[in-house]
Amino acid sequence: MKNETPLNIALIGFGTVGSGVARILATQAETLSIKAGRPINLRRVVVRDASKSREYLPAGISVSTDVADVVNDPEIQLVVQLVGGIDPAHEYMKSFLAAGKDVVTANKALIYQHGESLFQLAATNGRTIGFEAAVAGGIPIISAVTQALAGNRILSIEGILNGTSNFILTQMLDHEQTYEDVLKEAQALGYAEADPAMDVDGTDAAQKLSILTELAFATRVPLESIVRQGIDCLELLDLQVAQELGYKIKLLATSRLHGERLEVSVQPTLIRGDRTIAQIDGADNIVAVEGDAVGMTTFSGAGAGQLPTASAVVADIVDYATGRTQLTFQSILRSLKQPSVSIQPQEELSRRYYLRFTVDDRAHVLADIADILGRHEISISSVRQDESSESSSGTARLVIMTHHTTEGSLRGADAELKKLACIQGQSIRLPVAD
């Protein structure tokens, strides 16, 4: 039976995602009312500038600049907090929970950094937090890991979790453009921020992977425990050589059980071109989750953007309205109390590797490099050398593919390789996922 008592919500922030949420609530009101079992009423909106005109807001709605208006409104049951960053979002969240209000958020950085304490605060106050939109935009990966795959022991999570980096790598290869040129294009299209550091250095993907890892393995993984590398070190040549070898380079986020220990990394990785994950281009995301009962499951789609992210936010609103969130949040809290898994030391990660050097174009250079690699028990699978695009520079690009070796062995070799006078500039080391 339909409940005619409306669910009163407040919207904190009316930027890209906030306006998308208001749009869906306005244009799909009747459908959402049926799915939720009662009307969803947007009662208040808090913004920085209350004088701006905004589409999709119901007539007569209260728009203010003070979150206290929401905290002190007893009619508001659910707060949709879409303020980014840590401050003041963290204080907002605590004030809403303490006031007895449930929260839905898309703030990935906040859940990564303060999720544990916020979940505890919510539990103490008998409240809930919905955060589906915090990871992978419109892809329902949080509900998949915590609900749909509840009958499994998760064995691995592997995915592309940052649409900006994926867009840049796709454009570089497809249009033979430099990293710098494509970054400017991504910023112009709104895929990259004016300061794109967190996207291109792997931080954004690492925070998302940490959230998924904690949900899947009940293990908190701080950024410093993740082998993390960004895409800003890559050249077009790296993408082209990888393609010639049958690979695509993607910023791959991986959390995988090896026995009773977790391998966790976010790195540009050579992935065989025939794998599904290698074929996800543009700004899309993909997450592959392996369970011991179901095997490999794959979720892909728009990982960012106004309506995809708003779609996940509205799904959390509907779940709350039906009472599902109250059940699933308690299940998440119980799951997080399971015994954690130890994290594999970074030095023990074992993969094949792609190594690229800019070297003096003269005799004995390869022998010098091979000697250092050999003394660190790093076996060479293949070698390719190309003249530098600047033919007068007297340098060449040397690409070496290794057999399986460890991160520790390569780090040990790095110290010696850096002392070689024949190596110019920054060298690149990328893992290979066969």
Stockholm file with secondary structure:
# STOCKHOLM 1.0

chainA/1-434         MKNETPLNIALIGFGTVGSGVARILATQAETLSIKAGRPINLRRVVVRDASKSREYLPAGISVSTDVADVVNDPEIQLVVQLVGGIDPAHEYMKSFLAAGKDVVTANKALIYQHGESLFQLAATNGRTIGFEAAVAGGIPIISAVTQALAGNRILSIEGILNGTSNFILTQMLDHEQTYEDVLKEAQALGYAEADPAMDVDGTDAAQKLSILTELAFATRVPLESIVRQGIDCLELLDLQVAQELGYKIKLLATSRLHGERLEVSVQPTLIRGDRTIAQIDGADNIVAVEGDAVGMTTFSGAGAGQLPTASAVVADIVDYATGRTQLTFQSILRSLKQPSVSIQPQEELSRRYYLRFTVDDRAHVLADIADILGRHEISISSVRQDESSESSSGTARLVIMTHHTTEGSLRGADAELKKLACIQGQSIRLPVAD
#=GR chainA/1-434 SS CCCCSCEEEEEECCSHHHHHHHHHHHHTHHHHHHHHTSCEEEEEEECSCTTSCCTTCCTTCEEESCTHHHHTCTTCCEEEECCCSSTTHHHHHHHHHHTTCEEEECCHHHHHHHHHHHHHHHHHTTCCEECGGGSSTTSCHHHIIIIITTTSCEEEEEEECCHHHHHHHHHHHHHTCCHHHHHHHHHHHTSSCSSCHHHHTSHHHHHHHHHHHHHHHSCCCCGGGSEECCSTTCCHHHHHHHHHTTEEEEEEEEEEEETTEEEEEEEEEEEETTSGGGGCCTTEEEEEEEETTTEEEEEEEECSSHHHHHHHHHHHHHHHHHTHHHHHHHHHHHHTTSCCCEECCGGGCEEEEEEEEEEESSTTHHHHHHHHHHHTTCCEEEEEEEECSSGGGCEEEEEEEECSEEHHHHHHHHHHHTTCTTEEEEEEEEEEEC
#=GC SS_cons         CCCCSCEEEEEECCSHHHHHHHHHHHHTHHHHHHHHTSCEEEEEEECSCTTSCCTTCCTTCEEESCTHHHHTCTTCCEEEECCCSSTTHHHHHHHHHHTTCEEEECCHHHHHHHHHHHHHHHHHTTCCEECGGGSSTTSCHHHIIIIITTTSCEEEEEEECCHHHHHHHHHHHHHTCCHHHHHHHHHHHTSSCSSCHHHHTSHHHHHHHHHHHHHHHSCCCCGGGSEECCSTTCCHHHHHHHHHTTEEEEEEEEEEEETTEEEEEEEEEEEETTSGGGGCCTTEEEEEEEETTTEEEEEEEECSSHHHHHHHHHHHHHHHHHTHHHHHHHHHHHHTTSCCCEECCGGGCEEEEEEEEEEESSTTHHHHHHHHHHHTTCCEEEEEEEECSSGGGCEEEEEEEECSEEHHHHHHHHHHHTTCTTEEEEEEEEEEEC
//
